[in-house]
Amino acid sequence: MKILLQRVREAKASVSGSVVGSVGRGYLALVGAAGGDDKPTADWLAEKTLGLRVFEDEDGRMNKSLEDVGGSILLVSQFTLLADCRRGRRPSFAGAAGPELAKSLYEYLGETLARRVPVAYGRFGAHMEVSLVNDGPVTVMLERSPEGGSGQ
């Protein structure tokens, strides 16, 4: 499972011209699930997302977490994070989870995060327009394989 976190001043996701989710200060979190991913993997990523210290303190140093600054998350599913571009010119998405598993992990991750911070959502499986005001810019990739796997 992968999460691409972008620290934002604001972000929104729209479907067919209608905003489906928006946040102020916090993260735009693009989420991709791989085949074999599980809830413990999502739990680990949620904890890492919430505790990562990439927000500035009073001295301008990245020393505060999302919770410390009262931030929120716009969660957007993005299977293309699992693209394998090692061969040829067309990405392979064979490693991405199927829609049923991906949706359940996306929803589970959102519910887990929402216990501690406000979470807004894109629409799973929809063609979205996502806009953001990047803050920094600060962009961090978090990745974890299911328990017992590599890539931690």
C-alpha positions in Angstrom: 0.0 0.0 0.0 1.3 3.5 -0.8 0.3 6.9 0.3 1.6 10.0 -1.4 1.2 12.9 1.1 1.3 16.5 -0.1 1.3 19.2 2.5 -1.4 21.7 1.5 -2.9 25.0 2.4 -6.1 23.7 0.7 -7.2 20.9 -1.6 -10.4 19.8 -3.2 -11.7 16.9 -5.4 -14.5 17.4 -7.9 -16.5 15.0 -10.0 -18.4 16.4 -13.0 -17.9 19.9 -11.8 -19.2 19.3 -8.3 -16.9 19.4 -5.3 -17.1 16.0 -3.4 -14.4 16.7 -0.8 -12.3 19.6 0.4 -9.9 20.5 3.2 -7.9 23.5 4.4 -4.5 23.1 6.0 -3.3 19.5 6.1 -2.7 16.8 3.5 -3.8 15.7 0.1 -3.3 11.9 0.5 -3.3 9.9 -2.7 -3.8 6.2 -1.8 -3.0 3.1 -3.8 -3.6 -0.4 -2.6 -1.7 -3.5 -3.9 -2.9 -7.0 -4.1 -2.4 -8.7 -0.8 -2.6 -5.5 1.3 -4.5 -5.8 4.5 -5.8 -3.8 7.5 -2.6 -4.0 9.6 -0.8 -2.4 6.7 -3.4 0.4 6.6 -3.2 0.8 10.3 0.6 1.3 10.1 0.2 3.8 7.3 -2.5 5.7 9.3 -0.2 6.0 12.3 2.7 7.1 10.2 0.5 9.7 8.4 -0.8 11.1 11.6 2.6 11.2 13.4 4.8 12.4 10.6 6.4 15.7 11.6 6.4 17.8 8.4 4.6 20.9 9.6 6.5 23.9 10.7 6.9 25.0 14.3 7.3 28.5 15.6 11.0 28.5 14.5 10.1 27.4 10.9 11.4 23.9 11.4 9.4 20.8 10.3 8.7 19.6 13.8 4.9 19.3 14.1 2.5 16.6 13.1 -0.9 16.9 11.4 -2.5 16.4 14.8 -0.3 19.1 16.4 -1.4 21.7 13.9 -5.1 20.7 13.8 -5.0 19.7 10.2 -7.2 17.6 8.0 -6.9 15.1 5.2 -8.4 14.9 1.7 -8.2 11.2 0.9 -8.2 10.3 -2.8 -7.9 6.8 -4.2 -5.3 6.5 -7.0 -4.4 3.0 -8.3 -1.9 4.6 -10.6 0.5 4.8 -7.7 1.0 1.1 -8.3 2.2 1.6 -11.9 5.1 -0.6 -12.9 7.1 1.3 -15.6 10.2 -0.9 -15.7 9.4 -2.4 -19.1 8.1 -0.8 -22.3 6.2 2.5 -22.5 2.9 1.5 -21.1 2.6 1.2 -17.3 1.5 -2.2 -15.9 -1.1 -2.1 -13.1 -1.0 -5.8 -12.5 0.2 -5.2 -8.9 -2.7 -3.0 -8.0 -5.4 -4.4 -5.8 -8.8 -5.3 -7.4 -11.6 -2.8 -6.9 -13.3 -4.6 -4.1 -10.1 -4.9 -1.9 -8.9 -1.4 -2.8 -12.2 0.2 -1.9 -12.5 -1.6 1.4 -8.9 -0.6 2.4 -9.5 2.9 1.2 -12.6 3.2 3.4 -10.9 1.5 6.3 -8.0 3.8 6.1 -10.3 6.8 6.0 -12.3 5.5 9.0 -9.1 4.9 11.0 -7.7 8.4 10.2 -11.1 10.0 11.0 -11.0 8.8 14.6 -8.3 11.5 15.1 -8.5 14.2 12.4 -11.1 15.5 10.0 -11.2 13.5 6.8 -12.8 14.5 3.4 -12.9 12.1 0.5 -12.7 11.9 -3.2 -15.1 9.5 -4.9 -13.6 6.0 -5.2 -13.3 4.9 -8.8 -14.5 8.2 -10.3 -12.7 10.4 -12.8 -11.8 13.4 -10.5 -10.3 16.8 -10.9 -8.1 17.4 -7.9 -6.7 20.8 -7.1 -4.4 21.9 -4.4 -2.3 24.8 -3.1 0.9 23.0 -2.2 2.6 24.2 1.0 6.4 24.2 0.7 6.1 22.1 -1.4 6.4 19.2 0.9 5.7 15.8 -0.7 6.4 12.4 1.0 5.8 8.8 -0.2 4.8 6.3 2.5 4.9 2.6 1.5 4.4 -0.6 3.4 3.8 -4.2 2.4 1.5 -6.4 4.3 2.8 -7.7 7.7 5.7 -9.9 7.2 6.5 -8.5 3.8 9.3 -6.2 2.7 9.3 -2.6 1.7 8.8 -1.2 5.1 
